[in-house]
């Protein structure tokens, strides 16, 4: 038999420790992760401090959009006849209550429009809030109608929004609603002690509607699962209650949850 296939009759001179090798690999992995984390933080910091070059055309387009929006707002305020929208309300909805969702306007150049969104607590796209259907809110919705969709929510839509996307503002912090005890601590003096009381107060637009809205944060929804359908978006982009718009808002919210 050749010496090539001979098995050595000696043990290794140095003791091999599995734990030592494992410890070395763990340290190497930690160092690699720490290096990647440091590089990512440095890259984000450089991206924030880097001033991107912007062409003059982008500023011109911003001013043109702001001018068109201000002109549309002036024409809106000249209209004195605010139409009543209770005729298009479905049977299982309350015409006194509106559900408004902001679906457009990532960058808004007009100051009046941005101030209205801040007042209505819709600072970001896909924010949704409940509003009382009065003439003041109707006028505000007419100003921002290119950026929002709204309609009359059903009781099931209100319940799904609260249970799936409900957050409360407690001590200035956005907190998930985890129990009825949290509701009772904040709204117990108003007679609202559980989520069902909140749902009833919202649906009926009761006397504590404003307090409940101050307690709740704006709902943060996602994009519709199947995208913005063309046949629906024509009515939605016009704003207001056109055609079956009052019933379509519930279908849209169900697709955004």
VEXMI-38493 format. One record per residue (C-alpha): residue number from 1; residue in one letter; x, y, z. Coordinates in Angstrom, 3 decimals. Layout:
% VEXMI-38493
<r k="NUM" r="A" u="X" v="Y" w="Z"/>
...
This chain:
% VEXMI-38493
<r k="1" r="X" u="0.000" v="0.000" w="0.000"/>
<r k="2" r="X" u="1.318" v="3.389" w="-0.940"/>
<r k="3" r="X" u="2.348" v="5.957" w="1.664"/>
<r k="4" r="X" u="-0.074" v="8.333" w="0.011"/>
<r k="5" r="X" u="-3.028" v="6.669" w="1.712"/>
<r k="6" r="X" u="-1.303" v="5.998" w="5.023"/>
<r k="7" r="X" u="-3.064" v="7.319" w="8.132"/>
<r k="8" r="X" u="-0.770" v="9.336" w="10.434"/>
<r k="9" r="X" u="-0.294" v="7.790" w="13.849"/>
<r k="10" r="X" u="0.052" v="11.111" w="15.620"/>
<r k="11" r="X" u="-2.422" v="13.323" w="17.417"/>
<r k="12" r="X" u="-2.408" v="17.066" w="16.723"/>
<r k="13" r="X" u="0.100" v="18.870" w="18.862"/>
<r k="14" r="X" u="-2.301" v="21.735" w="19.695"/>
<r k="15" r="X" u="-5.665" v="21.156" w="21.383"/>
<r k="16" r="X" u="-8.565" v="22.363" w="19.199"/>
<r k="17" r="X" u="-11.401" v="23.944" w="21.171"/>
<r k="18" r="X" u="-14.813" v="24.167" w="19.522"/>
<r k="19" r="X" u="-15.970" v="26.833" w="21.953"/>
<r k="20" r="X" u="-12.960" v="28.974" w="21.132"/>
<r k="21" r="X" u="-13.721" v="28.805" w="17.412"/>
<r k="22" r="X" u="-17.382" v="29.598" w="18.080"/>
<r k="23" r="X" u="-16.463" v="32.594" w="20.215"/>
<r k="24" r="X" u="-14.152" v="33.892" w="17.486"/>
<r k="25" r="X" u="-16.889" v="33.560" w="14.854"/>
<r k="26" r="X" u="-19.388" v="35.385" w="17.091"/>
<r k="27" r="X" u="-16.942" v="38.230" w="17.624"/>
<r k="28" r="X" u="-16.271" v="38.422" w="13.892"/>
<r k="29" r="X" u="-19.988" v="38.539" w="13.147"/>
<r k="30" r="X" u="-20.482" v="41.280" w="15.741"/>
<r k="31" r="X" u="-17.657" v="43.330" w="14.270"/>
<r k="32" r="X" u="-19.075" v="42.970" w="10.762"/>
<r k="33" r="X" u="-22.549" v="44.027" w="11.927"/>
<r k="34" r="X" u="-21.138" v="46.978" w="13.850"/>
<r k="35" r="X" u="-19.153" v="48.068" w="10.799"/>
<r k="36" r="X" u="-22.228" v="47.845" w="8.572"/>
<r k="37" r="X" u="-24.251" v="49.820" w="11.119"/>
<r k="38" r="X" u="-21.585" v="52.522" w="11.303"/>
<r k="39" r="X" u="-21.426" v="52.760" w="7.514"/>
<r k="40" r="X" u="-25.231" v="52.991" w="7.261"/>
<r k="41" r="X" u="-25.395" v="55.780" w="9.870"/>
<r k="42" r="X" u="-22.624" v="57.646" w="8.081"/>
<r k="43" r="X" u="-24.378" v="57.234" w="4.713"/>
<r k="44" r="X" u="-27.688" v="58.535" w="6.129"/>
<r k="45" r="X" u="-25.918" v="61.470" w="7.761"/>
<r k="46" r="X" u="-24.185" v="62.375" w="4.512"/>
<r k="47" r="X" u="-27.450" v="62.131" w="2.608"/>
<r k="48" r="X" u="-29.129" v="64.522" w="5.052"/>
<r k="49" r="X" u="-26.344" v="67.070" w="4.968"/>
<r k="50" r="X" u="-25.933" v="66.866" w="1.197"/>
<r k="51" r="X" u="-27.787" v="69.640" w="-0.608"/>
<r k="52" r="X" u="-29.270" v="68.327" w="-3.822"/>
<r k="53" r="X" u="-29.141" v="70.562" w="-6.838"/>
<r k="54" r="X" u="-32.573" v="71.819" w="-7.813"/>
<r k="55" r="X" u="-33.321" v="73.331" w="-11.165"/>
<r k="56" r="X" u="-35.033" v="76.685" w="-11.425"/>
<r k="57" r="X" u="-37.962" v="75.031" w="-13.244"/>
<r k="58" r="X" u="-38.911" v="73.151" w="-10.064"/>
<r k="59" r="X" u="-39.276" v="76.421" w="-8.137"/>
<r k="60" r="X" u="-41.298" v="77.941" w="-10.975"/>
<r k="61" r="X" u="-43.651" v="74.954" w="-11.044"/>
<r k="62" r="X" u="-44.107" v="75.240" w="-7.285"/>
<r k="63" r="X" u="-45.092" v="78.896" w="-7.543"/>
<r k="64" r="X" u="-47.449" v="78.163" w="-10.457"/>
<r k="65" r="X" u="-49.184" v="75.406" w="-8.476"/>
<r k="66" r="X" u="-49.525" v="77.690" w="-5.457"/>
<r k="67" r="X" u="-50.964" v="80.463" w="-7.647"/>
<r k="68" r="X" u="-53.504" v="78.115" w="-9.263"/>
<r k="69" r="X" u="-54.526" v="76.793" w="-5.852"/>
<r k="70" r="X" u="-54.984" v="80.275" w="-4.392"/>
<r k="71" r="X" u="-57.114" v="81.252" w="-7.401"/>
<r k="72" r="X" u="-59.293" v="78.165" w="-6.953"/>
<r k="73" r="X" u="-59.670" v="78.945" w="-3.232"/>
<r k="74" r="X" u="-60.779" v="82.532" w="-3.983"/>
<r k="75" r="X" u="-63.403" v="81.224" w="-6.386"/>
<r k="76" r="X" u="-64.529" v="78.695" w="-3.783"/>
<r k="77" r="X" u="-65.037" v="81.366" w="-1.113"/>
<r k="78" r="X" u="-67.077" v="83.441" w="-3.555"/>
<r k="79" r="X" u="-69.674" v="80.681" w="-3.683"/>
<r k="80" r="X" u="-72.243" v="81.266" w="-0.981"/>
<r k="81" r="X" u="-74.561" v="78.317" w="-1.665"/>
<r k="82" r="X" u="-73.287" v="75.264" w="0.206"/>
<r k="83" r="X" u="-75.238" v="72.265" w="-1.029"/>
<r k="84" r="X" u="-76.776" v="69.843" w="1.427"/>
<r k="85" r="X" u="-75.411" v="66.313" w="0.961"/>
<r k="86" r="X" u="-77.837" v="64.339" w="3.091"/>
<r k="87" r="X" u="-79.778" v="63.105" w="0.044"/>
<r k="88" r="X" u="-76.939" v="60.805" w="-1.074"/>
<r k="89" r="X" u="-76.464" v="59.183" w="2.315"/>
<r k="90" r="X" u="-77.025" v="55.450" w="2.521"/>
<r k="91" r="X" u="-79.635" v="53.955" w="4.810"/>
<r k="92" r="X" u="-77.133" v="52.619" w="7.374"/>
<r k="93" r="X" u="-75.096" v="55.838" w="7.638"/>
<r k="94" r="X" u="-75.468" v="59.086" w="9.550"/>
<r k="95" r="X" u="-75.603" v="62.171" w="7.277"/>
<r k="96" r="X" u="-74.225" v="64.271" w="10.135"/>
<r k="97" r="X" u="-70.884" v="62.399" w="10.053"/>
<r k="98" r="X" u="-68.154" v="62.515" w="7.388"/>
<r k="99" r="X" u="-65.083" v="60.323" w="6.970"/>
<r k="100" r="X" u="-62.307" v="62.186" w="5.152"/>
<r k="101" r="X" u="-59.129" v="60.584" w="3.752"/>
<r k="102" r="X" u="-56.226" v="62.456" w="2.181"/>
<r k="103" r="X" u="-55.062" v="60.532" w="-0.878"/>
<r k="104" r="X" u="-52.911" v="63.055" w="-2.762"/>
<r k="105" r="X" u="-50.629" v="66.030" w="-2.250"/>
<r k="106" r="X" u="-47.232" v="64.796" w="-1.099"/>
<r k="107" r="X" u="-45.916" v="68.348" w="-1.437"/>
<r k="108" r="X" u="-48.346" v="71.253" w="-1.094"/>
<r k="109" r="X" u="-47.033" v="74.671" w="-2.046"/>
<r k="110" r="X" u="-50.096" v="76.704" w="-1.060"/>
<r k="111" r="X" u="-50.009" v="77.894" w="2.545"/>
<r k="112" r="X" u="-53.803" v="78.064" w="2.941"/>
<r k="113" r="X" u="-54.230" v="74.426" w="1.894"/>
<r k="114" r="X" u="-51.444" v="73.222" w="4.173"/>
<r k="115" r="X" u="-52.920" v="75.183" w="7.110"/>
<r k="116" r="X" u="-56.302" v="73.556" w="6.534"/>
<r k="117" r="X" u="-54.715" v="70.117" w="6.543"/>
<r k="118" r="X" u="-52.977" v="70.934" w="9.825"/>
<r k="119" r="X" u="-56.261" v="72.139" w="11.298"/>
<r k="120" r="X" u="-58.013" v="68.940" w="10.236"/>
<r k="121" r="X" u="-55.069" v="66.829" w="11.499"/>
<r k="122" r="X" u="-54.241" v="65.374" w="8.071"/>
<r k="123" r="X" u="-50.573" v="66.288" w="7.785"/>
<r k="124" r="X" u="-49.633" v="63.236" w="5.697"/>
<r k="125" r="X" u="-51.061" v="61.317" w="2.805"/>
<r k="126" r="X" u="-53.410" v="58.438" w="3.699"/>
<r k="127" r="X" u="-54.469" v="60.166" w="6.931"/>
<r k="128" r="X" u="-58.177" v="59.755" w="7.703"/>
<r k="129" r="X" u="-60.334" v="61.633" w="10.232"/>
<r k="130" r="X" u="-63.989" v="61.916" w="11.220"/>
<r k="131" r="X" u="-65.635" v="65.320" w="10.800"/>
<r k="132" r="X" u="-69.026" v="66.750" w="11.619"/>
<r k="133" r="X" u="-70.994" v="67.455" w="8.461"/>
<r k="134" r="X" u="-71.631" v="71.168" w="8.916"/>
<r k="135" r="X" u="-71.292" v="74.149" w="6.580"/>
<r k="136" r="X" u="-67.918" v="75.185" w="7.964"/>
<r k="137" r="X" u="-66.341" v="71.770" w="7.310"/>
<r k="138" r="X" u="-68.024" v="71.548" w="3.907"/>
<r k="139" r="X" u="-66.401" v="74.824" w="2.921"/>
<r k="140" r="X" u="-62.988" v="73.582" w="4.078"/>
<r k="141" r="X" u="-63.470" v="70.336" w="2.145"/>
<r k="142" r="X" u="-64.272" v="72.277" w="-1.006"/>
<r k="143" r="X" u="-60.935" v="74.064" w="-0.681"/>
<r k="144" r="X" u="-58.935" v="70.838" w="-0.308"/>
<r k="145" r="X" u="-61.144" v="68.569" w="-2.429"/>
<r k="146" r="X" u="-58.432" v="67.804" w="-5.073"/>
<r k="147" r="X" u="-56.449" v="66.064" w="-2.331"/>
<r k="148" r="X" u="-59.139" v="64.222" w="-0.339"/>
<r k="149" r="X" u="-61.952" v="61.709" w="-0.652"/>
<r k="150" r="X" u="-64.873" v="61.711" w="1.767"/>
<r k="151" r="X" u="-68.274" v="60.224" w="2.368"/>
<r k="152" r="X" u="-70.660" v="58.877" w="4.969"/>
<r k="153" r="X" u="-69.137" v="55.954" w="6.943"/>
<r k="154" r="X" u="-71.144" v="52.985" w="8.102"/>
<r k="155" r="X" u="-71.072" v="51.658" w="11.651"/>
<r k="156" r="X" u="-68.938" v="48.671" w="10.592"/>
<r k="157" r="X" u="-66.381" v="50.991" w="8.949"/>
<r k="158" r="X" u="-66.067" v="53.038" w="12.152"/>
<r k="159" r="X" u="-65.629" v="49.873" w="14.230"/>
<r k="160" r="X" u="-62.965" v="48.410" w="11.906"/>
<r k="161" r="X" u="-61.006" v="51.665" w="11.862"/>
<r k="162" r="X" u="-60.924" v="51.867" w="15.644"/>
<r k="163" r="X" u="-60.045" v="48.224" w="16.233"/>
<r k="164" r="X" u="-57.409" v="47.981" w="13.468"/>
<r k="165" r="X" u="-55.942" v="51.503" w="13.232"/>
<r k="166" r="X" u="-57.020" v="53.157" w="16.485"/>
<r k="167" r="X" u="-54.407" v="55.161" w="18.392"/>
<r k="168" r="X" u="-54.837" v="57.647" w="21.222"/>
<r k="169" r="X" u="-52.774" v="60.656" w="22.224"/>
<r k="170" r="X" u="-51.901" v="60.370" w="25.925"/>
<r k="171" r="X" u="-49.490" v="62.881" w="27.496"/>
<r k="172" r="X" u="-48.478" v="64.000" w="24.025"/>
<r k="173" r="X" u="-47.514" v="60.480" w="22.892"/>
<r k="174" r="X" u="-49.221" v="58.319" w="20.294"/>
<r k="175" r="X" u="-50.304" v="55.154" w="22.097"/>
<r k="176" r="X" u="-52.218" v="52.123" w="20.860"/>
<r k="177" r="X" u="-55.611" v="51.620" w="22.492"/>
<r k="178" r="X" u="-55.047" v="48.358" w="24.374"/>
<r k="179" r="X" u="-57.868" v="48.292" w="26.931"/>
<r k="180" r="X" u="-61.042" v="50.016" w="28.061"/>
<r k="181" r="X" u="-59.218" v="51.137" w="31.212"/>
<r k="182" r="X" u="-57.167" v="53.542" w="29.122"/>
<r k="183" r="X" u="-60.352" v="55.001" w="27.662"/>
<r k="184" r="X" u="-61.984" v="55.344" w="31.090"/>
<r k="185" r="X" u="-58.947" v="57.134" w="32.558"/>
<r k="186" r="X" u="-58.991" v="59.768" w="29.811"/>
<r k="187" r="X" u="-62.715" v="60.154" w="29.032"/>
<r k="188" r="X" u="-64.413" v="58.802" w="32.152"/>
<r k="189" r="X" u="-65.545" v="62.263" w="33.258"/>
<r k="190" r="X" u="-67.437" v="62.569" w="29.952"/>
<r k="191" r="X" u="-69.287" v="59.283" w="30.489"/>
<r k="192" r="X" u="-67.178" v="57.432" w="27.867"/>
<r k="193" r="X" u="-65.668" v="54.336" w="29.471"/>
<r k="194" r="X" u="-65.086" v="51.853" w="26.624"/>
<r k="195" r="X" u="-64.500" v="51.560" w="22.887"/>
<r k="196" r="X" u="-68.165" v="50.912" w="22.207"/>
<r k="197" r="X" u="-68.962" v="54.269" w="23.822"/>
<r k="198" r="X" u="-66.425" v="55.919" w="21.503"/>
<r k="199" r="X" u="-67.994" v="54.216" w="18.474"/>
<r k="200" r="X" u="-71.478" v="55.343" w="19.566"/>
<r k="201" r="X" u="-70.287" v="58.909" w="20.195"/>
<r k="202" r="X" u="-68.663" v="59.100" w="16.747"/>
<r k="203" r="X" u="-71.557" v="57.522" w="14.847"/>
<r k="204" r="X" u="-74.202" v="59.704" w="16.461"/>
<r k="205" r="X" u="-71.978" v="62.858" w="16.543"/>
<r k="206" r="X" u="-72.900" v="63.211" w="20.203"/>
<r k="207" r="X" u="-72.136" v="66.053" w="22.631"/>
<r k="208" r="X" u="-68.684" v="64.600" w="23.426"/>
<r k="209" r="X" u="-67.686" v="64.202" w="19.752"/>
<r k="210" r="X" u="-65.003" v="66.917" w="19.945"/>
<r k="211" r="X" u="-63.477" v="65.412" w="23.115"/>
<r k="212" r="X" u="-63.356" v="61.962" w="21.523"/>
<r k="213" r="X" u="-61.672" v="63.383" w="18.413"/>
<r k="214" r="X" u="-59.071" v="65.130" w="20.582"/>
<r k="215" r="X" u="-58.417" v="61.821" w="22.333"/>
<r k="216" r="X" u="-57.988" v="59.863" w="19.080"/>
<r k="217" r="X" u="-55.118" v="60.330" w="16.652"/>
<r k="218" r="X" u="-55.659" v="60.584" w="12.917"/>
<r k="219" r="X" u="-55.914" v="57.160" w="11.312"/>
<r k="220" r="X" u="-52.889" v="56.202" w="9.201"/>
<r k="221" r="X" u="-54.074" v="54.026" w="6.326"/>
<r k="222" r="X" u="-52.167" v="52.352" w="3.512"/>
<r k="223" r="X" u="-52.640" v="52.468" w="-0.248"/>
<r k="224" r="X" u="-55.544" v="50.405" w="-1.619"/>
<r k="225" r="X" u="-54.556" v="46.790" w="-2.111"/>
<r k="226" r="X" u="-55.626" v="46.750" w="-5.770"/>
<r k="227" r="X" u="-54.615" v="50.350" w="-6.502"/>
<r k="228" r="X" u="-56.787" v="53.315" w="-7.411"/>
<r k="229" r="X" u="-59.387" v="52.013" w="-9.847"/>
<r k="230" r="X" u="-59.900" v="54.295" w="-12.812"/>
<r k="231" r="X" u="-63.698" v="54.111" w="-12.817"/>
<r k="232" r="X" u="-63.801" v="55.004" w="-9.096"/>
<r k="233" r="X" u="-60.998" v="57.592" w="-9.078"/>
<r k="234" r="X" u="-62.906" v="59.841" w="-11.522"/>
<r k="235" r="X" u="-65.596" v="60.423" w="-8.896"/>
<r k="236" r="X" u="-63.128" v="60.493" w="-6.008"/>
<r k="237" r="X" u="-60.804" v="63.086" w="-7.538"/>
<r k="238" r="X" u="-63.705" v="65.507" w="-8.038"/>
<r k="239" r="X" u="-64.442" v="65.510" w="-4.323"/>
<r k="240" r="X" u="-67.814" v="65.843" w="-2.683"/>
<r k="241" r="X" u="-70.789" v="63.519" w="-2.952"/>
<r k="242" r="X" u="-71.070" v="62.696" w="-6.658"/>
<r k="243" r="X" u="-73.063" v="59.669" w="-7.820"/>
<r k="244" r="X" u="-72.545" v="56.737" w="-5.441"/>
<r k="245" r="X" u="-69.587" v="58.469" w="-3.806"/>
<r k="246" r="X" u="-71.166" v="58.242" w="-0.346"/>
<r k="247" r="X" u="-71.245" v="54.457" w="-0.516"/>
<r k="248" r="X" u="-67.835" v="54.088" w="-2.215"/>
<r k="249" r="X" u="-65.887" v="55.565" w="0.703"/>
<r k="250" r="X" u="-66.637" v="52.485" w="2.808"/>
<r k="251" r="X" u="-65.337" v="50.164" w="0.066"/>
<r k="252" r="X" u="-62.195" v="52.290" w="-0.268"/>
<r k="253" r="X" u="-61.470" v="52.243" w="3.477"/>
<r k="254" r="X" u="-61.953" v="48.460" w="3.540"/>
<r k="255" r="X" u="-59.293" v="48.159" w="0.809"/>
<r k="256" r="X" u="-56.907" v="50.439" w="2.728"/>
<r k="257" r="X" u="-57.047" v="48.575" w="6.069"/>
